Amino acid sequence: MALGAKNKEVTPEELKDVSATLEAVIKDVGEMGMYQRLLFVGMLPFGFLWAFVYMGHLFVTATPYEHWCRVPELNGLGWELRRNLSIPVSSSGAFERCLMFDANWTEILQTLRPPAPGSPSLPCRDGWEFLFDDIPYSTVSTEREWVCSRSVLVPWSQTISIVGSMLGGILLGYFADKFGRIPALLVSNILGCVGGVAMTLTTGFWDFSVCRFLVGMSCDGCFLFIYSCPLAYEIALEYVGVKHRSWVANMSIALYFGGGCVVLPWLALWLSDWRTFTLVTSLPMLVALVTPFLVPESVGWLVSKGRVDEAVKIIHKFERVNKTKVSQDVLDTFIVAAKSYTNNNESLLLIFKTKGLRKTVLFLVMAFMACALVFDGLIRMSEHLGVDFFIAFTVTSATEMPSIALVVLLIDRFGRRKIVSVPLIIGGVVAFSGAFVPRGVSSVVMAVGARFLGNMAYSAIIQWTPELMPTSVRASGASFVHVSGFAAAMLAPFLVYSERLWRELPLVLVGVTAVAGGAAALLLPETAGQPLPQTLDDYERIADARRRRR
């Protein structure tokens, strides 16, 4: 087949591989030119919004540690005297938070002496009082008294939000494939904004949870969905040269998501009102309205829909901004390959019918779920580590940046398997040990260490997952594994809540989960420097070759 003025012959392999021809276009147009650098910077607001959506719930539902039963008859007294007169002391020496004396309050007011220790007590009848020392503002939990027998509503509302994230990831993924990446980004952020604004108008549990569900649905589309799309990390990453993709993919999460998490607690403290905080973290999602005018659509998606002329216009826009020129031979090869492109995706069900791949996906899901639970569980424990919640959250979140930077430096040198399994196993041992050190600085140090190692594993496995899948099932397979991470994250709020059964239980569970996930990762094949399979048959041939080398 002749192309252009130079009549360059295109092989059948080139015609089939749009990705390879697009790589050649990117190399000509500039692998990390001005346009790519602008796109990298443009990811910043979406990374921050992702952090606000995913972690903001903790600051909306935080509960002050010191709370006790309200006794209306004692309202004229100071809070310390009210508590001393009305609340029994537990065996640990702390005031009970869910019990009050069953006393004659007229007599108590006359003597100003509390009932004798061991006097009858009963559950709170008239609500609670809160000491706003550790959480110095009103939250949903204090306003609606989600404490004691109602404290389970906090993890339930968080889990409902994560269920929304799971469903949103599936629906927005379908929407992105049908209508494009930019419309999906737009819809998800508008959905999150509407849910966040509506949340400030709620008065109960179910209306609040429905709004949190809507906000959760936007979570995957705010930012992260670009990491689970099949064609070379869609949007910004699709247009970056191969040698830049690892650091762009990882550092965008480290700087933008990690930076958003570091800012979050101080924003909550500064605003000191959960409704204002919710509005300030929700309304900026409307910035997505400008993306159709500033951010290019995915060339890969345009090609898959047969809109090759639009894809070429985007390439020419890169040329203008980067002040470069794509070789006519390279461009012609891309155009012919794009026009000859057919979608050869195979059914997700074939993964489970292929013995070797089925085993790989099983171990991958185990490792991915462990990473998700460690990541989510440790950051949700910030409120229960025995030090200031806002400082603990900031310190654990700050590990995001150096840990992922370390992954960028090490992942190609030591391989995916080691950078997932070793940090997970060591982090699990650290978390398990942290369960048995005194609460306070020691427990924070252990939690920070475990979070640092967990971040490394999570970042590496996100990059590893699509590499373990044949091209023909890469999109559906990676999405399936990604959704399994949300399934694990749904358990994290209850993992933290298990502290009420045994104080050390949350860190023990995190430690055991991390070690099990690291062990599962050791059973997965290494992909660094290895050819990636295109079809299920290719996968089986590569797997057979690996077994023979052993």
N, C-alpha and C positions, 0 to 999 in steps of 0.2 A: 504494500500500500504506500503510495507516495503522499508526502505531506509538504505543504508550503512550497516556497521557491527552491528549497534545497533538496526536495524529494527524499527526505530521510526515511528509511525503512523502519517500521515499527514491528517488533516481534509480537507474537501472540501473548507471550508472558507480560509484555508491557501494556498490552491492551486490557488485560485482566486486572492489573494492579494499579488502581487509581492512586493508592497511597504512595507508591513508589514514584509515580510521575509528579505528584504534589510535592513530595520531598525535593525533587529536582527543581521545581518552581521556587520553593522556599529558599533553596541554596542560592539561586540566582537573584532573588528579590532581596535577600539579606536575612540571615538566620536569627539575628537579634538586632534589627535596625530600629529606626526611630518609631515606626508604627508599633512594632512589638513592645518596645519599652513603654509607649503610651498605654497600650492595652494592659501591660503588667501593672502600671500605676492605677489604671482605671478599675482594676479588680478590688482596690482598697475599700471603697464604701460597701461593696457586697460582702467582703470578708468580715468587716466590722458588724454588718447587719446580721450575718450568719451567727456570729458570737452573741449578739443581742437576743436573737430569736431563740437560740438553743440554750443559753445559760441565764437569760434575764429572769426566767421563772423563779430561780433560787432567791432572788432579791425581792420578788413580789410576794413570796409565800414564807419568807424567813420568820422564825418564831423566837422571840426573846427567851433565853434560858430560864430566867426568873419570872414565874407567874404563879398565881395562887387564887383560891376561891374568893369571890367577892361576897362580903357580908354587908348588906345595905344598912343594917342597924349601927355599924361602926363608921359610917361615912365621915363623920365630923372629926375623926382622929387622924393623925399622921400615918403614912403608909407603913412605916416600920412597926408602930404600935398596933395597927390593925392586923398586920400579919402575925405578930407575936401573940396576940390575944386569940386569934381565930384558927390558926393553922398548926396541926400537930407536926412534930419533928420525926423523921424516919430513923431507922436504925443506923443509917450512915451519917446522921447528924445534920442532914439538910431538911429544909422545910418541904413538906408534901406539896405537890403541885395540883393534885386532883382530889384531895380530901380536906374537909374542914371539921372542926369540933361540932358535935351535936349538943349545943349548950343553950342556956337561958341568957340571951344577950343583954337583957335588962340588968341581971345580976352582974354580968361581966363588966358592964359600963359603970356600975356603982363601985366595984372593987378595983377595976383596971388590972385584974390578975387573970392569967389564962387558966383554963381548966387543968387539973392535975394530969401529968403524963399517964397515958393509958386510958384516958377518958374516951367515951364513945365518939366515933367519927362517922361521917357520911359523905357521899360525893357532892361536888359543888352543885348548888341549887339556883344561884342567881348570877351565873356567869363568872368571869375571871378578871383579875387585875394583872397588869403587866408592868415590869420594871424595864424601861427602855434604855438600859445601859449598854448592852452588847449589840442590839439592833435599835438604833436611836430614831426610829420613825415608825409610823403605823403601816402595817402590811395587811394583806388579805387575811392572813392567819389570825392576827390580833383583832382586826375589825369584825371578823365573822366567828371568832373564837374556835378555830380549828385546833383545839388542844385536847389532851386527855382522851376520852372515848371518841372524839371527833378528829383526833390528830391524823388518823389514817387517810383523811380526805386530802392531805397535802401530797403524799406519794401517789394517790389515785389521780389527782389532777395532773401531776407531772407525767404519769404513765399515759394518760389519755392524750396528752400533747405529743408524746412519742409515737403513739398509735397513728395520730394525724401525720407525723413525719413519714411513717412507713407507707401509709396510703398515698400521701402526697408524692412520695418518691416514685411510686408505681404509675400514678395517673399523670404526673407531670412528665415522666419519661415517655409515656405514650403520646402526650400532647406535643412534646419536643420533637418526637420522630414524625408526627403527622403535620405539624404546622411550623416547626422551626425552633431553633434554640433561643433566639431573641424573643419571640412571642411567649415562650415558656418562662423565660426570666422575668418578663413583664408581668404576666399573669400571677406568678408565684409571689412576687413582691407586693402587688396590689392586694392579693388575698391576705398576706401577712399583715399589711397595714390596716385593712378593714377589721380583721380579727382583733388586732391590738387595740385599736380605737374603741371597738365595741366592748372590749373587756373592761374598760374603765366605767361602763354604764351598768355592769352587772351587780347583783345584790346577793346571790346565793351560790351554791356549789355547781349546779348543773348548767346554769347560763354561763358561769365563769369557765367551766370545763369545755363547753361547746366553742367558746371563743378561743380557748387555748388550743383546741383541736384544729381550728382554722389556722392559727398562727403556726402550729406544728406542721401543717400541710405545706406551708411555704418554706420550711427549713431546708429541705433538700434542693429546692429550686433557687433559693437566695444566692447560692454560690456553689455548693458541692456537686450539683448535678453535672457540672462540666467535667468532673473527675470520673464519672461512671459511664460516660458516653463512649462509643466504640472507636471513633476515628481520632485517635491521637489527642485526647484531652481537649474536647471541643472549645470553641470560642478562642480565648487567648492562646491556649497551648497548641491548638491546631496549627497556628501560624509561626511557631517557634521551631528553630532547627533542632535536630535530634540531640546534639551535644548540650543543648541548653535546657531540655525538657525536665530533667531530674531536678535541677535547682529551681527552675521557675515553678514547677508543680509543688515542690515541698516548701520553698521559701514563701510562696504566696500564702500558704496556710499558716506557716510560722509567724510571719509578720502581721498579716491581716486578721486572721482568726485569733491568734495568740495576742496580738495587740488589742483587739476588741475585748478579749477576756480580762486583760490587765486594766483597761479603762473602766470596765463595767462596775466594779464595787465602789469606785470613787465617784462615779456618776450617780449611783444610788444614794451615797452618803450626801453628796452635794445637793441633790434635789429633795431628799428626805420626805418623799411622798410617793407611794406606790403608783398612784394614778398618773401623776406628772411624769414619773420615771417611765411608765408604759407608753405614754404619748411621745416622749422624747426619743424612745428607742423604736417606735413604730412608724411615726410620720416620715422619717428620712427614707423609708422604703419606697416612697414615691419618686426618689431619684431614678428609679428604673424607667420612668416615663421618657427619659431622654436617651435611653440606650438605642432605640431604633435609629436615631440620628447620628450616633457617635460610634457604635460598635458594629463591626461587620458580621453578617450571618455566617454560619459555618459553611465553608466551601464543600466539605464532605457531605453535609446534609443537602445542599443545593444539587450536587451531582447525583445523589441518590434519588432525587425527585425529577431528574432530567432537566434542571434549570441551569444548563451549562453556561449560557450567555451571561447570566447574573454572576456566576462564579468567576468568569473571566473579568468582569467589571471590577470585582473586588481585588483581583490580582493586579489590575492596572492602577487601582487606588493605592495599593502598597508600593507600586513602582514610583508613583508621584511623591508620596510622603517620604519614602526611603531614599529617593533620588537614585534609583537603580533601574536596570533594564533586564527583563527576562529574555533569554535567548529565544528567537523565533522557533528554532527546532524543538526546544524544551516545551514551549507553550503549545506548539502544534501537537506534540506527543501527548501532552496532558489533555487537550481538547478531544482528540480521537479516543483516548482511553476513557475519558469521562462519558462521551457519547455512546461508547460500547459497553458501559458498566451495567452489570446486572447484579441484583441483590441475591447472593448465594447463602444467606443465613439459614442455618438448619434449626430444627426445633430444639427447645430447651430439654424436652423429654429425652432426646438422644444422648444427653449427658449421662442420664441415669441408666441407659441401656448399654453404655460403653464401659466395660469393667474397669479398666485403668483410670479413666477420667472420673468415673463415679467415686472411686476411692480417693482420688485427688480432691474432688469437690467436698467430700465428707471431711477430710482433714483440714481443708482450707476454711470451711465454715466453722469448724471447732476453733481454729486459731483466730479467725476474724471476730467471732463472737467473744472470745476471751479478751482480745484487744479492746473491743467496744465496751465491755463491762468494766475492765480495769480503768479505761479512760474516763468513762462516765461516772463510775462509782467513786473514784478517788476525788474528783472535783466536787461531787455532791456531798462528800464527807467534810468539806471545809468548815461547815457549821458545827462539827462535833469533835474537833481535834483538841479542844481545851485551850485555844488561844483565840484572839480576835478573829472573827469570821472574815472580815474584809481583808485583813492582812494575810490570813491563811489562803484565801482564794487567790489573791494577787500573786503570792509567792509560788503556789502550785501552777498557776496559769503561766507565769513567766518562764517555766521550764520548756514551754512550747517552742520558743525561738532557738535556744542553744541545742536542744535535743534534736530538732529536725535539721538544723545546720550540720550537726554531726552525722546524721543519716546521709545527707548529700555528699559528704566527704568519704564515707565508708562503704556505701551500698554497692558501688561498682567494684570496689577493691576486694571486699570480703564476701560479696554475694547476698542475695535476698534472704536465703534460709538462715544464715547466721545472724543477720541484723534483725530478724523477727524473733527467732527462738531464744537466742542468748539473753537479750534484754528482758524478754518476757519471763524467763525462768528466774533470772537474778532478781528482777523486780518483784516477782511473786514471793521469793524468800524474804526480801526486804519488807514487803507489806505484811507478811505473816509475822515476822519478828516485831514489827511496829505495833502489833496488837497487844504485846505484853510489856511495853515500856510505859512509863508514866505519861498521862495526858499533859500536853503542853508543848514546849519547844522540842523535846525528844520525839514525840509522836509526829509533829509537823515535819521534822527533818526526815524521818523515815517515809512519811507520805510523799514528800517532795521527791525523794530519791526514787520511790516506786513510780511516781507519775512521770518523772524524766525518762525512765527506762520504758514505761508503757507508751509514752509518746513516740519514742524511737520505733518500737515494734509496730504501732498503728500506722505511722507514716510509711514505713517500708512495706507493710502488707497491702496498703492501698495501691502502691505502685506494682506490687508483685501479682495481685489478683488477675488483672487482664492478661498478663504475660503467661499465666498458667492455662489460659483457655485457648483453644483453636479459634482462628479468626471467624469461622463460620458460626460459632456460638458465643463469641466473646461478649457481645452486647447483652444477650439474655443471661449468660452465665455470670458475668460480673454484677449485673443488677440483682440476680438472685442472692449472691453472696453479700452484696451491700445491704439488702433488705434483712438478711439474717443478723447483721450488726444492729439494726434497729430493734429486732426482736430481743436481742440481749440487753440493749439499753433500756427496754421497757421494765426489766427487772431491777435496774439500778436504784430507783427510788425506794423500792421495798428492801433491797439489800441494806441501804442506809437505815431504814426504819427498823431493821432487825436488831439494832442496838438496844431496843427496849426489851428484847429477850435476854441478851447477853452483851455487855458493853463491848467486848472484844470481837464479837461475831462478824461485823462488816469487814474488818481488815483480814480476818482469817479466811473468809469466803473469797475475797479478792486475791489473796495469796495463793490459795488452792487453785482457783480458776486460771490465774496467770501461768502457774507451773504446768497445768494440764494443757493449756493452749500452746505453750512453748514446746511441749513434747509432741503435740500434733504437728506443729510447724516443721519439726525435724524429719518428719516422714514425707514431706513434700519435695518434689524435684526442684533443683536449682535451675534458674533461667538466665542468670547473668552471663552474657557472652554466648548464649545458646540460640540456635535458630528457632523462631516461633512457628508452631504448626499452623497451617492454613485450614486444614480440614480435620475431621475426626480420624480419617485414615492416616494423615500425616502424624497426628498425635500418637497413634498406636505404633507407628514405625519409629518415632523418636523415643518413645518409652521402651520399646524393645531394644534399641541401641544402648540406652542407659543401663538396662538390666544386663546386657552382655558385657559392658565395660566393668561392671561390678564383679 
